[in-house]
Amino acid sequence: MQFYNIKNLAIGIALTSVLAFTATSCSDDDSVTTYPIVLNQTLPSELPSNAVIKSGSITYTELNSGRVTVFDLPLPTESEIPAGTYDIEGQMTVKYTNNEGIEVEKTLRTASRQVEISDDNNTSTLKWFFFNPDNTLVFGEIFFTGTLNAKGTSGLYDTYVTIYNNTDEVQYADGLAIVESKLTNASTDQILTAANDPEANFTAQAIYVIPGSGTDVKIEPGQSIKLVDQAINWGDEVPGALNHTDADFEWYDETSSASIKDTNNPSVPNLDKWYSYSATIWLPSNQCNRSYALVRFPEGMTAEKFLADYVGDYEYVNSATGTQMKGTKCYLIKYDWIIDGVNLCPTEKWATGSLSVATDMSYAAISEKNADKNRFGKKFARKQAGVSAAGNIILMDTNDSASDFEVISVK
């Protein structure tokens, strides 16, 4: 195996280089105008200078024609690509020796949407991020709107998510966390603190962890586990609401509030609560305007260590008032800890994702309008991509939620 030093791809934090590549799908028409590509790339600051590229590729998809062009890494020099509007995705594996002398392999991804290549601009800007390619466990369903309540005004708390085993092998969910973003995907506030830029880290305000010692929470191939807000039969309150007494786990919040109490089903185990911004109970947004991630923390990480080392307080400029303000009650999640992530937002409110573009290129929408009551009783369900060799359903996982999920009735 031949390796190439990372400096062949980028030098320092930002690099401009002229790329050359062999197009796998190009027009035979000699009249097609092509341009040399200039690529501005940013690598993670944590990536050491001794890193070498083991393998990788960059894919350019022209949005009008559907033409796909793939370039192997490391990239040679001097080449061109036809004018057009491109979605760009890249992935590479790098190898390096860390400070303890241990050889490490990491995967990096990059993604950029609607990049124009023309005589006025042939520069593509790419930010590379650490990425966990282990997509063995994914969000299968997300139901946060709730069933419409008896008054017809809002949703019940019969909310839930499922975690699906997208492989033909047994997987274990012990230690896996479900995490909610601090930032909404409708926000146009200017984040001033670099660590909280969505392209740098995922800023989280709620973190609940599946308990277990490593092999306690088994998920069979093609099967799911269900995590719920309250593991009760909601049909006792509103006919047709969901019965969650079969849940695998519930997120339960002890509270000293006399007026706001959570319901705890002693027959269903609770998630370990590492953190929640709420002084009472955590309620996922029923407007579905935040981002969510499944997180596998590094080995040896504890709640105490995480809360001490990854405080995510930040400065921002409020878009409505122009005032500089401070965001608090949040923590930073590294992208190589995330095994699945999804941006959610009503279409009319979408501004930008709380997850990096490399983690989710777009978003899934529960409704067109923010206050549409028709959203109640509907869930996000991951589409089926096919069937595995062992006969298990494979769910779509392209890191593009607009393509991966559909909205259907929960009943």
C-alpha positions as CSV (number, residue, x, y, z in Angstrom):
1,M,0.0,0.0,0.0
2,Q,1.4,3.4,-1.0
3,F,0.7,6.4,1.2
4,Y,0.8,10.1,0.4
5,N,1.6,12.8,2.9
6,I,-1.4,15.0,3.8
7,K,0.5,18.0,2.7
8,N,0.0,16.8,-0.9
9,L,-3.7,17.6,-0.3
10,A,-3.4,20.7,1.8
11,I,-0.7,22.7,3.5
12,G,-1.7,24.4,6.8
13,I,-5.2,25.2,7.6
14,A,-6.2,26.7,4.3
15,L,-4.8,25.7,0.9
16,T,-5.4,26.8,-2.7
17,S,-4.3,24.3,-5.3
18,V,-5.1,23.5,-8.9
19,L,-6.4,20.0,-9.2
20,A,-6.2,17.5,-12.0
21,F,-8.2,14.5,-12.4
22,T,-9.6,11.9,-14.8
23,A,-13.3,12.3,-15.4
24,T,-15.3,9.1,-15.4
25,S,-18.3,10.7,-17.2
26,C,-17.6,13.5,-19.6
27,S,-19.1,14.7,-22.9
28,D,-17.5,13.8,-26.2
29,D,-18.5,17.1,-27.6
30,D,-15.3,19.1,-28.2
31,S,-17.3,22.3,-28.0
32,V,-18.1,21.8,-24.2
33,T,-16.2,24.6,-22.3
34,T,-14.1,23.2,-19.5
35,Y,-12.2,25.0,-16.7
36,P,-9.2,24.2,-14.5
37,I,-10.5,23.7,-11.0
38,V,-9.1,25.7,-8.1
39,L,-9.8,24.1,-4.8
40,N,-9.7,25.9,-1.5
41,Q,-9.5,23.3,1.3
42,T,-9.5,23.4,5.1
43,L,-8.4,20.5,7.2
44,P,-9.3,19.9,10.8
45,S,-6.8,21.7,13.1
46,E,-6.4,18.5,15.1
47,L,-5.0,16.6,12.1
48,P,-1.2,16.3,12.7
49,S,1.2,17.2,9.9
50,N,2.5,13.6,9.8
51,A,-0.8,12.4,8.4
52,V,-0.8,10.6,5.1
53,I,-3.7,9.8,2.7
54,K,-4.4,6.1,2.6
55,S,-7.3,6.3,0.2
56,G,-10.2,8.5,-0.8
57,S,-12.1,10.2,-3.6
58,I,-14.1,13.3,-4.5
59,T,-17.3,13.2,-6.5
60,Y,-18.7,16.0,-8.5
61,T,-22.4,15.7,-9.5
62,E,-23.6,18.2,-12.1
63,L,-27.2,19.1,-11.0
64,N,-28.6,19.9,-14.4
65,S,-27.3,17.0,-16.4
66,G,-26.9,14.5,-13.6
67,R,-23.3,13.9,-14.9
68,V,-21.1,12.3,-12.2
69,T,-17.4,12.7,-12.1
70,V,-15.2,10.9,-9.6
71,F,-11.6,11.7,-8.7
72,D,-9.3,9.5,-6.8
73,L,-7.2,10.8,-3.9
74,P,-4.4,11.9,-3.8
75,L,-5.1,14.2,-6.7
76,P,-2.7,14.8,-9.5
77,T,-2.3,18.2,-11.2
78,E,-3.6,20.1,-14.2
79,S,-7.0,19.1,-15.4
80,E,-10.4,20.6,-16.1
81,I,-14.1,20.1,-15.6
82,P,-17.1,21.3,-17.7
83,A,-19.0,24.4,-16.6
84,G,-22.1,23.7,-14.5
85,T,-23.6,23.6,-11.0
86,Y,-22.2,20.9,-8.8
87,D,-22.8,19.1,-5.6
88,I,-19.4,17.9,-4.3
89,E,-18.8,15.1,-1.8
90,G,-15.5,13.6,-0.7
91,Q,-14.2,11.0,1.7
92,M,-10.7,9.9,2.6
93,T,-9.0,7.8,5.1
94,V,-5.8,9.2,6.7
95,K,-3.1,7.5,8.8
96,Y,-0.9,9.1,11.4
97,T,1.0,8.5,14.6
98,N,-0.4,10.2,17.6
99,N,1.5,11.8,20.6
100,E,1.5,8.4,22.4
101,G,3.2,6.8,19.4
102,I,0.1,4.8,18.5
103,E,-0.8,4.5,14.8
104,V,-4.2,5.9,14.1
105,E,-6.6,5.8,11.1
106,K,-9.3,8.4,10.7
107,T,-12.0,9.0,8.1
108,L,-12.7,12.5,6.8
109,R,-15.6,13.8,4.8
110,T,-16.4,16.9,2.9
111,A,-19.5,18.2,1.2
112,S,-20.5,21.4,-0.6
113,R,-23.8,22.1,-2.4
114,Q,-24.6,24.1,-5.6
115,V,-21.1,25.1,-6.5
116,E,-20.9,27.1,-9.7
117,I,-18.1,26.4,-12.2
118,S,-17.9,29.0,-14.9
119,D,-15.7,31.5,-16.6
120,D,-16.4,33.8,-13.7
121,N,-15.6,31.3,-11.0
122,N,-13.9,28.0,-11.0
123,T,-13.0,27.8,-7.3
124,S,-14.5,25.1,-5.1
125,T,-14.3,25.6,-1.3
126,L,-14.2,22.4,0.8
127,K,-14.0,21.9,4.5
128,W,-12.9,18.5,5.6
129,F,-14.2,17.0,8.9
130,F,-13.5,14.0,10.9
131,F,-16.3,11.5,10.2
132,N,-17.4,8.2,11.7
133,P,-18.2,5.9,8.8
134,D,-19.8,3.3,11.2
135,N,-23.4,3.7,10.1
136,T,-24.4,0.3,11.5
137,L,-27.0,2.0,13.8
138,V,-29.3,4.7,12.4
139,F,-32.4,6.6,13.2
140,G,-35.2,4.5,11.8
141,E,-38.2,6.7,12.8
142,I,-38.5,10.0,14.6
143,F,-41.9,11.1,16.0
144,F,-41.7,14.3,17.9
145,T,-44.9,16.1,16.9
146,G,-47.1,13.8,19.1
147,T,-50.6,12.7,18.5
148,L,-53.1,15.5,18.5
149,N,-54.5,16.1,22.0
150,A,-58.1,16.0,23.0
151,K,-58.5,19.8,22.6
152,G,-57.1,19.7,19.1
153,T,-54.5,22.3,20.1
154,S,-51.2,20.6,20.3
155,G,-49.5,17.2,20.5
156,L,-49.3,14.6,23.3
157,Y,-46.0,13.4,24.7
158,D,-46.4,10.0,23.0
159,T,-43.2,10.9,21.2
160,Y,-40.4,8.4,20.4
161,V,-37.4,7.5,18.2
162,T,-36.3,4.1,17.0
163,I,-32.7,3.0,16.5
164,Y,-32.3,0.5,13.6
165,N,-29.6,-2.1,13.0
166,N,-28.8,-1.4,9.3
167,T,-26.5,-4.5,9.0
168,D,-26.6,-8.3,8.9
169,E,-24.8,-8.6,12.2
170,V,-25.9,-8.2,15.8
171,Q,-25.1,-4.7,17.1
172,Y,-25.1,-3.3,20.6
173,A,-26.5,0.0,21.6
174,D,-24.9,0.2,25.1
175,G,-23.5,3.7,25.7
176,L,-25.1,5.2,22.6
177,A,-26.5,8.7,23.2
178,I,-29.4,10.6,21.6
179,V,-28.5,14.2,21.4
180,E,-30.5,17.4,20.5
181,S,-29.1,20.6,19.1
182,K,-28.9,23.8,21.0
183,L,-29.3,25.8,17.7
184,T,-32.5,25.7,15.7
185,N,-32.3,25.2,12.0
186,A,-34.5,28.3,11.5
187,S,-32.0,30.6,13.3
188,T,-30.1,33.3,11.4
189,D,-28.1,34.4,14.4
190,Q,-24.4,34.9,13.7
191,I,-22.3,32.5,15.8
192,L,-19.1,34.3,16.8
193,T,-17.4,31.5,18.8
194,A,-15.5,29.3,16.3
195,A,-15.9,26.1,18.3
196,N,-19.7,26.4,18.0
197,D,-19.8,26.9,14.2
198,P,-21.8,23.9,12.9
199,E,-19.0,23.1,10.7
200,A,-16.6,22.7,13.6
201,N,-18.7,20.9,16.3
202,F,-22.2,19.9,17.1
203,T,-23.6,22.1,19.9
204,A,-25.9,20.1,22.0
205,Q,-28.5,21.0,24.7
206,A,-29.8,17.5,25.7
207,I,-27.8,14.3,26.0
208,Y,-29.4,11.0,27.1
209,V,-27.4,7.8,27.0
210,I,-28.5,4.1,26.7
211,P,-27.2,2.3,29.8
212,G,-25.2,-1.0,29.6
213,S,-21.8,-2.6,30.1
214,G,-21.2,-3.3,26.4
215,T,-23.3,-6.2,25.4
216,D,-26.5,-5.6,27.4
217,V,-28.6,-3.9,24.7
218,K,-28.6,-6.2,21.7
219,I,-30.2,-5.2,18.4
220,E,-30.7,-8.0,16.0
221,P,-30.0,-7.5,12.2
222,G,-32.9,-5.6,10.6
223,Q,-34.5,-4.8,14.0
224,S,-35.0,-1.7,16.1
225,I,-35.2,-0.5,19.7
226,K,-37.7,2.2,20.7
227,L,-36.9,5.1,23.0
228,V,-39.9,7.1,24.3
229,D,-40.7,10.1,26.4
230,Q,-43.2,8.3,28.7
231,A,-43.7,4.5,28.5
232,I,-47.4,4.6,29.1
233,N,-50.5,3.8,27.1
234,W,-51.5,7.2,25.7
235,G,-54.7,5.7,24.3
236,D,-56.1,5.8,27.9
237,E,-55.9,9.6,27.5
238,V,-56.8,10.1,23.9
239,P,-58.3,7.3,21.8
240,G,-56.0,6.4,19.0
241,A,-52.8,7.7,20.7
242,L,-49.8,5.4,21.0
243,N,-49.2,2.7,23.5
244,H,-45.6,2.8,24.6
245,T,-45.7,0.2,27.3
246,D,-43.6,-2.0,25.0
247,A,-40.7,0.6,24.8
248,D,-37.2,-0.5,25.4
249,F,-36.2,2.7,27.2
250,E,-37.7,6.0,28.3
251,W,-36.1,9.4,29.0
252,Y,-37.2,10.3,32.5
253,D,-36.5,13.6,34.3
254,E,-36.7,14.0,38.0
255,T,-37.9,17.5,38.9
256,S,-38.5,19.5,42.0
257,S,-41.3,21.4,40.3
258,A,-44.7,21.0,41.9
259,S,-46.6,21.7,38.7
260,I,-44.5,19.8,36.1
261,K,-43.8,16.2,36.8
262,D,-42.6,13.4,34.5
263,T,-44.1,9.9,34.4
264,N,-41.9,7.0,35.1
265,N,-42.8,3.4,34.2
266,P,-40.8,1.2,36.6
267,S,-41.1,-1.7,34.1
268,V,-39.2,0.2,31.4
269,P,-35.5,1.2,32.0
270,N,-34.6,4.8,31.9
271,L,-31.9,6.4,29.8
272,D,-28.9,7.8,31.7
273,K,-29.4,11.6,31.7
274,W,-26.0,13.2,31.1
275,Y,-27.4,16.7,30.5
276,S,-30.5,18.6,29.7
277,Y,-30.9,22.4,29.5
278,S,-34.4,22.1,31.0
279,A,-34.9,22.7,34.7
280,T,-37.9,20.4,34.5
281,I,-38.4,17.9,31.7
282,W,-36.9,17.6,28.2
283,L,-39.5,17.9,25.4
284,P,-38.1,17.5,21.9
285,S,-39.3,20.3,19.6
286,N,-42.8,19.4,18.2
287,Q,-42.2,21.9,15.5
288,C,-39.3,19.7,14.4
289,N,-36.9,22.5,13.9
290,R,-33.7,21.2,15.5
291,S,-31.1,18.6,14.7
292,Y,-30.6,15.2,16.4
293,A,-27.6,12.8,16.5
294,L,-26.7,9.3,17.6
295,V,-23.4,9.6,19.4
296,R,-20.8,7.0,20.4
297,F,-18.5,8.6,22.9
298,P,-14.8,7.6,23.0
299,E,-14.0,4.7,25.2
300,G,-13.5,5.8,28.8
301,M,-15.7,8.9,28.5
302,T,-17.9,9.5,31.5
303,A,-20.6,12.0,32.1
304,E,-18.4,13.8,34.6
305,K,-15.4,14.1,32.2
306,F,-17.6,15.2,29.3
307,L,-19.4,17.9,31.3
308,A,-16.0,19.2,32.6
309,D,-14.2,19.2,29.2
310,Y,-16.7,20.0,26.6
311,V,-18.6,23.1,27.8
312,G,-20.1,24.8,24.7
313,D,-21.0,28.4,25.9
314,Y,-20.7,30.8,23.0
315,E,-21.1,34.3,21.8
316,Y,-23.5,35.3,19.0
317,V,-25.2,38.3,17.3
318,N,-28.9,38.2,17.6
319,S,-30.3,38.6,14.0
320,A,-33.4,40.4,15.2
321,T,-31.8,43.0,17.4
322,G,-28.1,43.1,16.3
323,T,-27.1,42.7,19.9
324,Q,-24.2,40.5,20.9
325,M,-25.3,37.8,23.3
326,K,-24.1,34.7,25.1
327,G,-25.5,31.2,24.5
328,T,-25.3,28.9,27.6
329,K,-26.5,25.5,28.8
330,C,-24.9,23.5,26.0
331,Y,-22.0,21.2,25.2
332,L,-19.8,20.4,22.2
333,I,-20.0,17.1,20.4
334,K,-17.1,16.0,18.1
335,Y,-18.2,14.9,14.6
336,D,-16.2,11.7,14.7
337,W,-18.4,10.7,17.7
338,I,-21.5,10.9,15.6
339,I,-22.7,7.8,13.8
340,D,-26.0,9.3,12.5
341,G,-27.4,12.8,12.3
342,V,-30.5,14.5,10.9
343,N,-31.5,18.1,10.4
344,L,-35.3,18.8,10.9
345,C,-37.1,22.0,10.0
346,P,-40.4,23.2,8.4
347,T,-39.7,24.3,4.9
348,E,-40.6,28.0,5.3
349,K,-38.3,28.3,8.3
350,W,-35.2,26.6,7.0
351,A,-32.1,28.7,7.4
352,T,-29.1,26.5,8.0
353,G,-28.3,23.1,9.5
354,S,-27.1,22.7,13.1
355,L,-25.1,19.7,11.8
356,S,-22.1,20.1,9.5
357,V,-22.9,19.7,5.8
358,A,-20.8,16.6,5.7
359,T,-23.0,15.0,8.3
360,D,-26.3,16.1,6.7
361,M,-26.4,17.9,3.4
362,S,-29.9,19.1,3.8
363,Y,-33.0,18.6,6.1
364,A,-36.2,16.7,6.4
365,A,-39.4,18.8,6.7
366,I,-42.5,17.7,8.7
367,S,-44.6,20.5,7.1
368,E,-44.4,23.5,4.8
369,K,-45.4,26.0,7.5
370,N,-44.1,26.3,11.1
371,A,-47.5,26.2,12.8
372,D,-49.2,23.7,10.6
373,K,-51.5,21.6,12.8
374,N,-51.4,18.8,10.2
375,R,-47.9,18.0,11.4
376,F,-49.4,16.3,14.5
377,G,-49.6,12.6,14.2
378,K,-46.9,12.4,11.6
379,K,-43.4,10.9,11.8
380,F,-40.2,10.9,9.9
381,A,-39.5,7.4,8.6
382,R,-36.3,6.4,6.9
383,K,-36.8,5.1,3.4
384,Q,-35.9,1.6,2.4
385,A,-32.9,1.3,0.1
386,G,-33.1,-2.4,-0.6
387,V,-32.6,-5.8,0.9
388,S,-29.3,-7.3,2.2
389,A,-27.9,-10.7,1.1
390,A,-29.3,-12.1,4.4
391,G,-32.8,-10.8,3.6
392,N,-32.8,-7.8,6.0
393,I,-34.2,-4.4,5.0
394,I,-31.5,-1.9,4.4
395,L,-32.5,1.7,5.2
396,M,-31.3,4.6,3.1
397,D,-28.4,6.5,4.6
398,T,-26.9,9.0,2.2
399,N,-26.3,11.8,4.8
400,D,-28.9,13.8,3.0
401,S,-32.1,13.8,5.1
402,A,-34.2,15.2,2.3
403,S,-33.5,12.0,0.3
404,D,-33.3,9.6,3.2
405,F,-36.6,10.3,5.0
406,E,-40.3,10.5,4.2
407,V,-43.1,11.9,6.3
408,I,-46.0,9.5,7.0
409,S,-48.8,9.0,9.5
410,V,-47.7,7.4,12.8
411,K,-50.7,5.1,12.8
